[in-house]
Amino acid sequence: MVYFTEPAGVQSAAFASLCPAVTVECGKPDSPGSATHAAEFISAALHLAEFPRHPIAAHDLDLYHTVATVKIPDTVTLSFDGEPADVMFVPELDHLNFRDLPAGTALAQVRDGHREPLWIPDADGGNRWRDFLQVRAGRLELTRALMPSMLSRDARVVRQDCLCYFMERLPLP
């Protein structure tokens, strides 16, 4: 489960003041099972006989919140298939999606001379990529444990939107 307040404009945020609202992540559009997954979730929610009165067991729920949106500067070339570029992402990048990753996990190789290979905007428009990543021996590595979400290997999507979001685990209340 992911608690988020941004990006603004999502349907669940618009409905939140009116009724319980959720966003269901179903994978890429037209991927097998996406529509079925969403329909089964909605059906299960609509057919609840009652809300459980007992607390949810800690092992039944992992709660995260989004802490960063990871973008690629327009001046940086990128590759997902080993082609030479300023940032060459690991081939299994999409397999890191929605997984707890330890500090030190390598996401890419960075060509020498690129001091800011990624852009993680802060509230003032600055770049806070070093809060989450470092380049060590040419490898772009996490500096702390994170979970990437919505990772994309589609360069068009990455350029139009973002590479991914970084999430951190929240303690259950």
Chimera marker file (.cmm) of the C-alpha trace (Angstrom):
<marker_set name="trace">
<marker id="1" x="0.000" y="0.000" z="0.000" r="1" g="1" b="0" radius="0.5"/>
<marker id="2" x="1.312" y="3.436" z="-0.917" r="1" g="1" b="0" radius="0.5"/>
<marker id="3" x="0.310" y="6.641" z="0.821" r="1" g="1" b="0" radius="0.5"/>
<marker id="4" x="0.770" y="9.577" z="-1.544" r="1" g="1" b="0" radius="0.5"/>
<marker id="5" x="-0.271" y="13.203" z="-1.856" r="1" g="1" b="0" radius="0.5"/>
<marker id="6" x="1.378" y="13.939" z="-5.220" r="1" g="1" b="0" radius="0.5"/>
<marker id="7" x="1.033" y="14.095" z="-8.118" r="1" g="1" b="0" radius="0.5"/>
<marker id="8" x="-1.998" y="16.329" z="-7.828" r="1" g="1" b="0" radius="0.5"/>
<marker id="9" x="-4.882" y="15.649" z="-10.168" r="1" g="1" b="0" radius="0.5"/>
<marker id="10" x="-5.250" y="11.911" z="-9.664" r="1" g="1" b="0" radius="0.5"/>
<marker id="11" x="-8.832" y="10.710" z="-9.416" r="1" g="1" b="0" radius="0.5"/>
<marker id="12" x="-8.472" y="9.248" z="-5.915" r="1" g="1" b="0" radius="0.5"/>
<marker id="13" x="-7.330" y="12.639" z="-4.570" r="1" g="1" b="0" radius="0.5"/>
<marker id="14" x="-10.299" y="14.363" z="-6.218" r="1" g="1" b="0" radius="0.5"/>
<marker id="15" x="-12.743" y="11.937" z="-4.581" r="1" g="1" b="0" radius="0.5"/>
<marker id="16" x="-11.005" y="11.656" z="-1.189" r="1" g="1" b="0" radius="0.5"/>
<marker id="17" x="-13.012" y="14.438" z="0.437" r="1" g="1" b="0" radius="0.5"/>
<marker id="18" x="-16.290" y="12.868" z="-0.794" r="1" g="1" b="0" radius="0.5"/>
<marker id="19" x="-15.806" y="9.157" z="-0.152" r="1" g="1" b="0" radius="0.5"/>
<marker id="20" x="-13.170" y="6.477" z="0.391" r="1" g="1" b="0" radius="0.5"/>
<marker id="21" x="-10.900" y="6.500" z="-2.655" r="1" g="1" b="0" radius="0.5"/>
<marker id="22" x="-8.004" y="4.394" z="-3.915" r="1" g="1" b="0" radius="0.5"/>
<marker id="23" x="-5.733" y="4.160" z="-6.914" r="1" g="1" b="0" radius="0.5"/>
<marker id="24" x="-5.126" y="0.624" z="-8.174" r="1" g="1" b="0" radius="0.5"/>
<marker id="25" x="-1.813" y="-0.035" z="-9.946" r="1" g="1" b="0" radius="0.5"/>
<marker id="26" x="-2.447" y="-2.540" z="-12.698" r="1" g="1" b="0" radius="0.5"/>
<marker id="27" x="0.746" y="-2.467" z="-14.742" r="1" g="1" b="0" radius="0.5"/>
<marker id="28" x="1.232" y="-1.247" z="-18.277" r="1" g="1" b="0" radius="0.5"/>
<marker id="29" x="-1.842" y="-0.520" z="-20.396" r="1" g="1" b="0" radius="0.5"/>
<marker id="30" x="-2.962" y="-3.569" z="-22.367" r="1" g="1" b="0" radius="0.5"/>
<marker id="31" x="-0.733" y="-5.910" z="-20.356" r="1" g="1" b="0" radius="0.5"/>
<marker id="32" x="-2.339" y="-9.317" z="-19.789" r="1" g="1" b="0" radius="0.5"/>
<marker id="33" x="-4.383" y="-9.455" z="-16.625" r="1" g="1" b="0" radius="0.5"/>
<marker id="34" x="-4.447" y="-5.693" z="-15.932" r="1" g="1" b="0" radius="0.5"/>
<marker id="35" x="-8.171" y="-5.204" z="-16.443" r="1" g="1" b="0" radius="0.5"/>
<marker id="36" x="-8.948" y="-8.472" z="-14.646" r="1" g="1" b="0" radius="0.5"/>
<marker id="37" x="-6.823" y="-7.431" z="-11.660" r="1" g="1" b="0" radius="0.5"/>
<marker id="38" x="-8.604" y="-4.076" z="-11.373" r="1" g="1" b="0" radius="0.5"/>
<marker id="39" x="-12.055" y="-5.655" z="-11.748" r="1" g="1" b="0" radius="0.5"/>
<marker id="40" x="-11.334" y="-8.315" z="-9.097" r="1" g="1" b="0" radius="0.5"/>
<marker id="41" x="-10.094" y="-5.676" z="-6.641" r="1" g="1" b="0" radius="0.5"/>
<marker id="42" x="-13.167" y="-3.469" z="-7.126" r="1" g="1" b="0" radius="0.5"/>
<marker id="43" x="-15.503" y="-6.452" z="-6.933" r="1" g="1" b="0" radius="0.5"/>
<marker id="44" x="-13.909" y="-7.651" z="-3.681" r="1" g="1" b="0" radius="0.5"/>
<marker id="45" x="-14.216" y="-4.162" z="-2.163" r="1" g="1" b="0" radius="0.5"/>
<marker id="46" x="-17.866" y="-3.807" z="-3.238" r="1" g="1" b="0" radius="0.5"/>
<marker id="47" x="-18.788" y="-7.234" z="-1.869" r="1" g="1" b="0" radius="0.5"/>
<marker id="48" x="-17.347" y="-6.859" z="1.616" r="1" g="1" b="0" radius="0.5"/>
<marker id="49" x="-19.982" y="-7.982" z="4.103" r="1" g="1" b="0" radius="0.5"/>
<marker id="50" x="-18.465" y="-5.698" z="6.740" r="1" g="1" b="0" radius="0.5"/>
<marker id="51" x="-15.241" y="-3.935" z="7.570" r="1" g="1" b="0" radius="0.5"/>
<marker id="52" x="-13.146" y="-6.021" z="9.947" r="1" g="1" b="0" radius="0.5"/>
<marker id="53" x="-13.168" y="-4.707" z="13.505" r="1" g="1" b="0" radius="0.5"/>
<marker id="54" x="-9.790" y="-6.210" z="14.388" r="1" g="1" b="0" radius="0.5"/>
<marker id="55" x="-6.539" y="-4.483" z="13.480" r="1" g="1" b="0" radius="0.5"/>
<marker id="56" x="-4.739" y="-5.652" z="10.367" r="1" g="1" b="0" radius="0.5"/>
<marker id="57" x="-1.826" y="-7.932" z="11.221" r="1" g="1" b="0" radius="0.5"/>
<marker id="58" x="1.516" y="-6.204" z="10.608" r="1" g="1" b="0" radius="0.5"/>
<marker id="59" x="2.648" y="-8.982" z="8.262" r="1" g="1" b="0" radius="0.5"/>
<marker id="60" x="-0.444" y="-8.444" z="6.053" r="1" g="1" b="0" radius="0.5"/>
<marker id="61" x="0.355" y="-4.866" z="5.093" r="1" g="1" b="0" radius="0.5"/>
<marker id="62" x="3.439" y="-3.069" z="3.852" r="1" g="1" b="0" radius="0.5"/>
<marker id="63" x="2.950" y="0.708" z="3.891" r="1" g="1" b="0" radius="0.5"/>
<marker id="64" x="5.132" y="3.032" z="1.789" r="1" g="1" b="0" radius="0.5"/>
<marker id="65" x="5.186" y="6.687" z="0.868" r="1" g="1" b="0" radius="0.5"/>
<marker id="66" x="6.656" y="8.385" z="-2.163" r="1" g="1" b="0" radius="0.5"/>
<marker id="67" x="9.724" y="10.485" z="-1.373" r="1" g="1" b="0" radius="0.5"/>
<marker id="68" x="11.032" y="11.410" z="-4.832" r="1" g="1" b="0" radius="0.5"/>
<marker id="69" x="10.250" y="11.590" z="-8.532" r="1" g="1" b="0" radius="0.5"/>
<marker id="70" x="13.273" y="10.520" z="-10.580" r="1" g="1" b="0" radius="0.5"/>
<marker id="71" x="13.735" y="12.273" z="-13.922" r="1" g="1" b="0" radius="0.5"/>
<marker id="72" x="16.414" y="12.315" z="-16.615" r="1" g="1" b="0" radius="0.5"/>
<marker id="73" x="17.737" y="15.748" z="-17.624" r="1" g="1" b="0" radius="0.5"/>
<marker id="74" x="17.136" y="16.553" z="-21.308" r="1" g="1" b="0" radius="0.5"/>
<marker id="75" x="20.890" y="16.961" z="-21.795" r="1" g="1" b="0" radius="0.5"/>
<marker id="76" x="21.642" y="13.401" z="-20.641" r="1" g="1" b="0" radius="0.5"/>
<marker id="77" x="21.482" y="10.513" z="-23.109" r="1" g="1" b="0" radius="0.5"/>
<marker id="78" x="20.146" y="7.206" z="-21.802" r="1" g="1" b="0" radius="0.5"/>
<marker id="79" x="20.093" y="3.575" z="-22.814" r="1" g="1" b="0" radius="0.5"/>
<marker id="80" x="18.295" y="0.481" z="-21.581" r="1" g="1" b="0" radius="0.5"/>
<marker id="81" x="19.815" y="-1.994" z="-24.023" r="1" g="1" b="0" radius="0.5"/>
<marker id="82" x="23.580" y="-1.555" z="-23.592" r="1" g="1" b="0" radius="0.5"/>
<marker id="83" x="23.936" y="1.037" z="-26.344" r="1" g="1" b="0" radius="0.5"/>
<marker id="84" x="26.581" y="3.635" z="-25.388" r="1" g="1" b="0" radius="0.5"/>
<marker id="85" x="24.992" y="6.609" z="-23.586" r="1" g="1" b="0" radius="0.5"/>
<marker id="86" x="25.647" y="8.995" z="-20.716" r="1" g="1" b="0" radius="0.5"/>
<marker id="87" x="23.535" y="6.758" z="-18.445" r="1" g="1" b="0" radius="0.5"/>
<marker id="88" x="23.294" y="3.059" z="-19.320" r="1" g="1" b="0" radius="0.5"/>
<marker id="89" x="20.711" y="1.395" z="-17.107" r="1" g="1" b="0" radius="0.5"/>
<marker id="90" x="21.146" y="-2.194" z="-15.974" r="1" g="1" b="0" radius="0.5"/>
<marker id="91" x="19.335" y="-4.654" z="-18.273" r="1" g="1" b="0" radius="0.5"/>
<marker id="92" x="17.141" y="-5.966" z="-15.440" r="1" g="1" b="0" radius="0.5"/>
<marker id="93" x="15.997" y="-2.471" z="-14.378" r="1" g="1" b="0" radius="0.5"/>
<marker id="94" x="12.302" y="-3.291" z="-14.726" r="1" g="1" b="0" radius="0.5"/>
<marker id="95" x="12.766" y="-6.315" z="-12.437" r="1" g="1" b="0" radius="0.5"/>
<marker id="96" x="13.674" y="-3.899" z="-9.616" r="1" g="1" b="0" radius="0.5"/>
<marker id="97" x="10.185" y="-2.391" z="-9.733" r="1" g="1" b="0" radius="0.5"/>
<marker id="98" x="8.227" y="-2.571" z="-6.456" r="1" g="1" b="0" radius="0.5"/>
<marker id="99" x="11.075" y="-4.340" z="-4.618" r="1" g="1" b="0" radius="0.5"/>
<marker id="100" x="12.836" y="-3.276" z="-1.433" r="1" g="1" b="0" radius="0.5"/>
<marker id="101" x="16.386" y="-2.479" z="-2.554" r="1" g="1" b="0" radius="0.5"/>
<marker id="102" x="19.312" y="-2.082" z="-0.159" r="1" g="1" b="0" radius="0.5"/>
<marker id="103" x="21.773" y="0.806" z="-0.224" r="1" g="1" b="0" radius="0.5"/>
<marker id="104" x="24.477" y="0.082" z="-2.785" r="1" g="1" b="0" radius="0.5"/>
<marker id="105" x="22.134" y="-1.370" z="-5.400" r="1" g="1" b="0" radius="0.5"/>
<marker id="106" x="23.428" y="-0.353" z="-8.848" r="1" g="1" b="0" radius="0.5"/>
<marker id="107" x="20.898" y="1.083" z="-11.279" r="1" g="1" b="0" radius="0.5"/>
<marker id="108" x="23.192" y="2.166" z="-14.125" r="1" g="1" b="0" radius="0.5"/>
<marker id="109" x="26.663" y="2.879" z="-15.460" r="1" g="1" b="0" radius="0.5"/>
<marker id="110" x="27.416" y="6.592" z="-15.824" r="1" g="1" b="0" radius="0.5"/>
<marker id="111" x="29.777" y="7.956" z="-18.437" r="1" g="1" b="0" radius="0.5"/>
<marker id="112" x="32.675" y="9.959" z="-16.994" r="1" g="1" b="0" radius="0.5"/>
<marker id="113" x="32.049" y="13.664" z="-16.635" r="1" g="1" b="0" radius="0.5"/>
<marker id="114" x="28.336" y="13.573" z="-15.852" r="1" g="1" b="0" radius="0.5"/>
<marker id="115" x="28.013" y="15.247" z="-12.492" r="1" g="1" b="0" radius="0.5"/>
<marker id="116" x="24.212" y="15.210" z="-12.368" r="1" g="1" b="0" radius="0.5"/>
<marker id="117" x="23.010" y="12.161" z="-14.320" r="1" g="1" b="0" radius="0.5"/>
<marker id="118" x="19.516" y="12.300" z="-12.813" r="1" g="1" b="0" radius="0.5"/>
<marker id="119" x="17.198" y="15.056" z="-11.724" r="1" g="1" b="0" radius="0.5"/>
<marker id="120" x="15.143" y="14.680" z="-8.567" r="1" g="1" b="0" radius="0.5"/>
<marker id="121" x="13.406" y="18.023" z="-8.104" r="1" g="1" b="0" radius="0.5"/>
<marker id="122" x="12.955" y="19.553" z="-4.690" r="1" g="1" b="0" radius="0.5"/>
<marker id="123" x="10.207" y="22.021" z="-3.749" r="1" g="1" b="0" radius="0.5"/>
<marker id="124" x="12.333" y="24.954" z="-4.937" r="1" g="1" b="0" radius="0.5"/>
<marker id="125" x="13.245" y="23.417" z="-8.309" r="1" g="1" b="0" radius="0.5"/>
<marker id="126" x="16.717" y="22.326" z="-7.214" r="1" g="1" b="0" radius="0.5"/>
<marker id="127" x="18.207" y="18.883" z="-7.795" r="1" g="1" b="0" radius="0.5"/>
<marker id="128" x="18.378" y="16.601" z="-4.759" r="1" g="1" b="0" radius="0.5"/>
<marker id="129" x="19.531" y="13.430" z="-6.531" r="1" g="1" b="0" radius="0.5"/>
<marker id="130" x="22.452" y="13.104" z="-4.110" r="1" g="1" b="0" radius="0.5"/>
<marker id="131" x="19.971" y="12.567" z="-1.268" r="1" g="1" b="0" radius="0.5"/>
<marker id="132" x="19.264" y="9.154" z="-2.806" r="1" g="1" b="0" radius="0.5"/>
<marker id="133" x="22.074" y="8.236" z="-5.201" r="1" g="1" b="0" radius="0.5"/>
<marker id="134" x="25.804" y="8.392" z="-5.761" r="1" g="1" b="0" radius="0.5"/>
<marker id="135" x="28.175" y="7.625" z="-8.599" r="1" g="1" b="0" radius="0.5"/>
<marker id="136" x="30.941" y="5.343" z="-7.391" r="1" g="1" b="0" radius="0.5"/>
<marker id="137" x="33.451" y="3.846" z="-9.801" r="1" g="1" b="0" radius="0.5"/>
<marker id="138" x="31.116" y="4.752" z="-12.661" r="1" g="1" b="0" radius="0.5"/>
<marker id="139" x="28.138" y="2.969" z="-11.085" r="1" g="1" b="0" radius="0.5"/>
<marker id="140" x="24.946" y="4.839" z="-10.180" r="1" g="1" b="0" radius="0.5"/>
<marker id="141" x="24.031" y="3.374" z="-6.778" r="1" g="1" b="0" radius="0.5"/>
<marker id="142" x="21.380" y="3.905" z="-4.124" r="1" g="1" b="0" radius="0.5"/>
<marker id="143" x="22.723" y="5.545" z="-0.973" r="1" g="1" b="0" radius="0.5"/>
<marker id="144" x="19.887" y="4.209" z="1.180" r="1" g="1" b="0" radius="0.5"/>
<marker id="145" x="17.246" y="1.515" z="1.147" r="1" g="1" b="0" radius="0.5"/>
<marker id="146" x="14.379" y="2.403" z="-1.200" r="1" g="1" b="0" radius="0.5"/>
<marker id="147" x="11.627" y="0.862" z="-3.272" r="1" g="1" b="0" radius="0.5"/>
<marker id="148" x="11.347" y="2.110" z="-6.852" r="1" g="1" b="0" radius="0.5"/>
<marker id="149" x="7.854" y="2.220" z="-8.312" r="1" g="1" b="0" radius="0.5"/>
<marker id="150" x="6.593" y="2.712" z="-11.847" r="1" g="1" b="0" radius="0.5"/>
<marker id="151" x="10.073" y="2.044" z="-13.283" r="1" g="1" b="0" radius="0.5"/>
<marker id="152" x="10.008" y="2.310" z="-17.043" r="1" g="1" b="0" radius="0.5"/>
<marker id="153" x="12.411" y="1.098" z="-19.736" r="1" g="1" b="0" radius="0.5"/>
<marker id="154" x="10.474" y="3.050" z="-22.356" r="1" g="1" b="0" radius="0.5"/>
<marker id="155" x="12.618" y="6.086" z="-23.228" r="1" g="1" b="0" radius="0.5"/>
<marker id="156" x="9.595" y="7.976" z="-24.571" r="1" g="1" b="0" radius="0.5"/>
<marker id="157" x="7.721" y="7.529" z="-21.266" r="1" g="1" b="0" radius="0.5"/>
<marker id="158" x="10.844" y="8.430" z="-19.269" r="1" g="1" b="0" radius="0.5"/>
<marker id="159" x="11.322" y="11.653" z="-21.246" r="1" g="1" b="0" radius="0.5"/>
<marker id="160" x="7.645" y="12.643" z="-21.082" r="1" g="1" b="0" radius="0.5"/>
<marker id="161" x="7.101" y="11.763" z="-17.432" r="1" g="1" b="0" radius="0.5"/>
<marker id="162" x="9.780" y="10.176" z="-15.260" r="1" g="1" b="0" radius="0.5"/>
<marker id="163" x="12.039" y="7.152" z="-14.822" r="1" g="1" b="0" radius="0.5"/>
<marker id="164" x="10.331" y="6.144" z="-11.577" r="1" g="1" b="0" radius="0.5"/>
<marker id="165" x="9.327" y="7.180" z="-8.087" r="1" g="1" b="0" radius="0.5"/>
<marker id="166" x="11.315" y="6.307" z="-4.976" r="1" g="1" b="0" radius="0.5"/>
<marker id="167" x="9.359" y="5.107" z="-1.976" r="1" g="1" b="0" radius="0.5"/>
<marker id="168" x="10.302" y="4.430" z="1.633" r="1" g="1" b="0" radius="0.5"/>
<marker id="169" x="8.580" y="2.181" z="4.126" r="1" g="1" b="0" radius="0.5"/>
<marker id="170" x="6.363" y="3.843" z="6.721" r="1" g="1" b="0" radius="0.5"/>
<marker id="171" x="5.736" y="2.311" z="10.129" r="1" g="1" b="0" radius="0.5"/>
<marker id="172" x="2.158" y="1.184" z="10.661" r="1" g="1" b="0" radius="0.5"/>
<marker id="173" x="0.247" y="3.371" z="13.105" r="1" g="1" b="0" radius="0.5"/>
<link id1="1" id2="2" r="1" g="1" b="0" radius="0.2"/>
<link id1="2" id2="3" r="1" g="1" b="0" radius="0.2"/>
<link id1="3" id2="4" r="1" g="1" b="0" radius="0.2"/>
<link id1="4" id2="5" r="1" g="1" b="0" radius="0.2"/>
<link id1="5" id2="6" r="1" g="1" b="0" radius="0.2"/>
<link id1="6" id2="7" r="1" g="1" b="0" radius="0.2"/>
<link id1="7" id2="8" r="1" g="1" b="0" radius="0.2"/>
<link id1="8" id2="9" r="1" g="1" b="0" radius="0.2"/>
<link id1="9" id2="10" r="1" g="1" b="0" radius="0.2"/>
<link id1="10" id2="11" r="1" g="1" b="0" radius="0.2"/>
<link id1="11" id2="12" r="1" g="1" b="0" radius="0.2"/>
<link id1="12" id2="13" r="1" g="1" b="0" radius="0.2"/>
<link id1="13" id2="14" r="1" g="1" b="0" radius="0.2"/>
<link id1="14" id2="15" r="1" g="1" b="0" radius="0.2"/>
<link id1="15" id2="16" r="1" g="1" b="0" radius="0.2"/>
<link id1="16" id2="17" r="1" g="1" b="0" radius="0.2"/>
<link id1="17" id2="18" r="1" g="1" b="0" radius="0.2"/>
<link id1="18" id2="19" r="1" g="1" b="0" radius="0.2"/>
<link id1="19" id2="20" r="1" g="1" b="0" radius="0.2"/>
<link id1="20" id2="21" r="1" g="1" b="0" radius="0.2"/>
<link id1="21" id2="22" r="1" g="1" b="0" radius="0.2"/>
<link id1="22" id2="23" r="1" g="1" b="0" radius="0.2"/>
<link id1="23" id2="24" r="1" g="1" b="0" radius="0.2"/>
<link id1="24" id2="25" r="1" g="1" b="0" radius="0.2"/>
<link id1="25" id2="26" r="1" g="1" b="0" radius="0.2"/>
<link id1="26" id2="27" r="1" g="1" b="0" radius="0.2"/>
<link id1="27" id2="28" r="1" g="1" b="0" radius="0.2"/>
<link id1="28" id2="29" r="1" g="1" b="0" radius="0.2"/>
<link id1="29" id2="30" r="1" g="1" b="0" radius="0.2"/>
<link id1="30" id2="31" r="1" g="1" b="0" radius="0.2"/>
<link id1="31" id2="32" r="1" g="1" b="0" radius="0.2"/>
<link id1="32" id2="33" r="1" g="1" b="0" radius="0.2"/>
<link id1="33" id2="34" r="1" g="1" b="0" radius="0.2"/>
<link id1="34" id2="35" r="1" g="1" b="0" radius="0.2"/>
<link id1="35" id2="36" r="1" g="1" b="0" radius="0.2"/>
<link id1="36" id2="37" r="1" g="1" b="0" radius="0.2"/>
<link id1="37" id2="38" r="1" g="1" b="0" radius="0.2"/>
<link id1="38" id2="39" r="1" g="1" b="0" radius="0.2"/>
<link id1="39" id2="40" r="1" g="1" b="0" radius="0.2"/>
<link id1="40" id2="41" r="1" g="1" b="0" radius="0.2"/>
<link id1="41" id2="42" r="1" g="1" b="0" radius="0.2"/>
<link id1="42" id2="43" r="1" g="1" b="0" radius="0.2"/>
<link id1="43" id2="44" r="1" g="1" b="0" radius="0.2"/>
<link id1="44" id2="45" r="1" g="1" b="0" radius="0.2"/>
<link id1="45" id2="46" r="1" g="1" b="0" radius="0.2"/>
<link id1="46" id2="47" r="1" g="1" b="0" radius="0.2"/>
<link id1="47" id2="48" r="1" g="1" b="0" radius="0.2"/>
<link id1="48" id2="49" r="1" g="1" b="0" radius="0.2"/>
<link id1="49" id2="50" r="1" g="1" b="0" radius="0.2"/>
<link id1="50" id2="51" r="1" g="1" b="0" radius="0.2"/>
<link id1="51" id2="52" r="1" g="1" b="0" radius="0.2"/>
<link id1="52" id2="53" r="1" g="1" b="0" radius="0.2"/>
<link id1="53" id2="54" r="1" g="1" b="0" radius="0.2"/>
<link id1="54" id2="55" r="1" g="1" b="0" radius="0.2"/>
<link id1="55" id2="56" r="1" g="1" b="0" radius="0.2"/>
<link id1="56" id2="57" r="1" g="1" b="0" radius="0.2"/>
<link id1="57" id2="58" r="1" g="1" b="0" radius="0.2"/>
<link id1="58" id2="59" r="1" g="1" b="0" radius="0.2"/>
<link id1="59" id2="60" r="1" g="1" b="0" radius="0.2"/>
<link id1="60" id2="61" r="1" g="1" b="0" radius="0.2"/>
<link id1="61" id2="62" r="1" g="1" b="0" radius="0.2"/>
<link id1="62" id2="63" r="1" g="1" b="0" radius="0.2"/>
<link id1="63" id2="64" r="1" g="1" b="0" radius="0.2"/>
<link id1="64" id2="65" r="1" g="1" b="0" radius="0.2"/>
<link id1="65" id2="66" r="1" g="1" b="0" radius="0.2"/>
<link id1="66" id2="67" r="1" g="1" b="0" radius="0.2"/>
<link id1="67" id2="68" r="1" g="1" b="0" radius="0.2"/>
<link id1="68" id2="69" r="1" g="1" b="0" radius="0.2"/>
<link id1="69" id2="70" r="1" g="1" b="0" radius="0.2"/>
<link id1="70" id2="71" r="1" g="1" b="0" radius="0.2"/>
<link id1="71" id2="72" r="1" g="1" b="0" radius="0.2"/>
<link id1="72" id2="73" r="1" g="1" b="0" radius="0.2"/>
<link id1="73" id2="74" r="1" g="1" b="0" radius="0.2"/>
<link id1="74" id2="75" r="1" g="1" b="0" radius="0.2"/>
<link id1="75" id2="76" r="1" g="1" b="0" radius="0.2"/>
<link id1="76" id2="77" r="1" g="1" b="0" radius="0.2"/>
<link id1="77" id2="78" r="1" g="1" b="0" radius="0.2"/>
<link id1="78" id2="79" r="1" g="1" b="0" radius="0.2"/>
<link id1="79" id2="80" r="1" g="1" b="0" radius="0.2"/>
<link id1="80" id2="81" r="1" g="1" b="0" radius="0.2"/>
<link id1="81" id2="82" r="1" g="1" b="0" radius="0.2"/>
<link id1="82" id2="83" r="1" g="1" b="0" radius="0.2"/>
<link id1="83" id2="84" r="1" g="1" b="0" radius="0.2"/>
<link id1="84" id2="85" r="1" g="1" b="0" radius="0.2"/>
<link id1="85" id2="86" r="1" g="1" b="0" radius="0.2"/>
<link id1="86" id2="87" r="1" g="1" b="0" radius="0.2"/>
<link id1="87" id2="88" r="1" g="1" b="0" radius="0.2"/>
<link id1="88" id2="89" r="1" g="1" b="0" radius="0.2"/>
<link id1="89" id2="90" r="1" g="1" b="0" radius="0.2"/>
<link id1="90" id2="91" r="1" g="1" b="0" radius="0.2"/>
<link id1="91" id2="92" r="1" g="1" b="0" radius="0.2"/>
<link id1="92" id2="93" r="1" g="1" b="0" radius="0.2"/>
<link id1="93" id2="94" r="1" g="1" b="0" radius="0.2"/>
<link id1="94" id2="95" r="1" g="1" b="0" radius="0.2"/>
<link id1="95" id2="96" r="1" g="1" b="0" radius="0.2"/>
<link id1="96" id2="97" r="1" g="1" b="0" radius="0.2"/>
<link id1="97" id2="98" r="1" g="1" b="0" radius="0.2"/>
<link id1="98" id2="99" r="1" g="1" b="0" radius="0.2"/>
<link id1="99" id2="100" r="1" g="1" b="0" radius="0.2"/>
<link id1="100" id2="101" r="1" g="1" b="0" radius="0.2"/>
<link id1="101" id2="102" r="1" g="1" b="0" radius="0.2"/>
<link id1="102" id2="103" r="1" g="1" b="0" radius="0.2"/>
<link id1="103" id2="104" r="1" g="1" b="0" radius="0.2"/>
<link id1="104" id2="105" r="1" g="1" b="0" radius="0.2"/>
<link id1="105" id2="106" r="1" g="1" b="0" radius="0.2"/>
<link id1="106" id2="107" r="1" g="1" b="0" radius="0.2"/>
<link id1="107" id2="108" r="1" g="1" b="0" radius="0.2"/>
<link id1="108" id2="109" r="1" g="1" b="0" radius="0.2"/>
<link id1="109" id2="110" r="1" g="1" b="0" radius="0.2"/>
<link id1="110" id2="111" r="1" g="1" b="0" radius="0.2"/>
<link id1="111" id2="112" r="1" g="1" b="0" radius="0.2"/>
<link id1="112" id2="113" r="1" g="1" b="0" radius="0.2"/>
<link id1="113" id2="114" r="1" g="1" b="0" radius="0.2"/>
<link id1="114" id2="115" r="1" g="1" b="0" radius="0.2"/>
<link id1="115" id2="116" r="1" g="1" b="0" radius="0.2"/>
<link id1="116" id2="117" r="1" g="1" b="0" radius="0.2"/>
<link id1="117" id2="118" r="1" g="1" b="0" radius="0.2"/>
<link id1="118" id2="119" r="1" g="1" b="0" radius="0.2"/>
<link id1="119" id2="120" r="1" g="1" b="0" radius="0.2"/>
<link id1="120" id2="121" r="1" g="1" b="0" radius="0.2"/>
<link id1="121" id2="122" r="1" g="1" b="0" radius="0.2"/>
<link id1="122" id2="123" r="1" g="1" b="0" radius="0.2"/>
<link id1="123" id2="124" r="1" g="1" b="0" radius="0.2"/>
<link id1="124" id2="125" r="1" g="1" b="0" radius="0.2"/>
<link id1="125" id2="126" r="1" g="1" b="0" radius="0.2"/>
<link id1="126" id2="127" r="1" g="1" b="0" radius="0.2"/>
<link id1="127" id2="128" r="1" g="1" b="0" radius="0.2"/>
<link id1="128" id2="129" r="1" g="1" b="0" radius="0.2"/>
<link id1="129" id2="130" r="1" g="1" b="0" radius="0.2"/>
<link id1="130" id2="131" r="1" g="1" b="0" radius="0.2"/>
<link id1="131" id2="132" r="1" g="1" b="0" radius="0.2"/>
<link id1="132" id2="133" r="1" g="1" b="0" radius="0.2"/>
<link id1="133" id2="134" r="1" g="1" b="0" radius="0.2"/>
<link id1="134" id2="135" r="1" g="1" b="0" radius="0.2"/>
<link id1="135" id2="136" r="1" g="1" b="0" radius="0.2"/>
<link id1="136" id2="137" r="1" g="1" b="0" radius="0.2"/>
<link id1="137" id2="138" r="1" g="1" b="0" radius="0.2"/>
<link id1="138" id2="139" r="1" g="1" b="0" radius="0.2"/>
<link id1="139" id2="140" r="1" g="1" b="0" radius="0.2"/>
<link id1="140" id2="141" r="1" g="1" b="0" radius="0.2"/>
<link id1="141" id2="142" r="1" g="1" b="0" radius="0.2"/>
<link id1="142" id2="143" r="1" g="1" b="0" radius="0.2"/>
<link id1="143" id2="144" r="1" g="1" b="0" radius="0.2"/>
<link id1="144" id2="145" r="1" g="1" b="0" radius="0.2"/>
<link id1="145" id2="146" r="1" g="1" b="0" radius="0.2"/>
<link id1="146" id2="147" r="1" g="1" b="0" radius="0.2"/>
<link id1="147" id2="148" r="1" g="1" b="0" radius="0.2"/>
<link id1="148" id2="149" r="1" g="1" b="0" radius="0.2"/>
<link id1="149" id2="150" r="1" g="1" b="0" radius="0.2"/>
<link id1="150" id2="151" r="1" g="1" b="0" radius="0.2"/>
<link id1="151" id2="152" r="1" g="1" b="0" radius="0.2"/>
<link id1="152" id2="153" r="1" g="1" b="0" radius="0.2"/>
<link id1="153" id2="154" r="1" g="1" b="0" radius="0.2"/>
<link id1="154" id2="155" r="1" g="1" b="0" radius="0.2"/>
<link id1="155" id2="156" r="1" g="1" b="0" radius="0.2"/>
<link id1="156" id2="157" r="1" g="1" b="0" radius="0.2"/>
<link id1="157" id2="158" r="1" g="1" b="0" radius="0.2"/>
<link id1="158" id2="159" r="1" g="1" b="0" radius="0.2"/>
<link id1="159" id2="160" r="1" g="1" b="0" radius="0.2"/>
<link id1="160" id2="161" r="1" g="1" b="0" radius="0.2"/>
<link id1="161" id2="162" r="1" g="1" b="0" radius="0.2"/>
<link id1="162" id2="163" r="1" g="1" b="0" radius="0.2"/>
<link id1="163" id2="164" r="1" g="1" b="0" radius="0.2"/>
<link id1="164" id2="165" r="1" g="1" b="0" radius="0.2"/>
<link id1="165" id2="166" r="1" g="1" b="0" radius="0.2"/>
<link id1="166" id2="167" r="1" g="1" b="0" radius="0.2"/>
<link id1="167" id2="168" r="1" g="1" b="0" radius="0.2"/>
<link id1="168" id2="169" r="1" g="1" b="0" radius="0.2"/>
<link id1="169" id2="170" r="1" g="1" b="0" radius="0.2"/>
<link id1="170" id2="171" r="1" g="1" b="0" radius="0.2"/>
<link id1="171" id2="172" r="1" g="1" b="0" radius="0.2"/>
<link id1="172" id2="173" r="1" g="1" b="0" radius="0.2"/>
</marker_set>
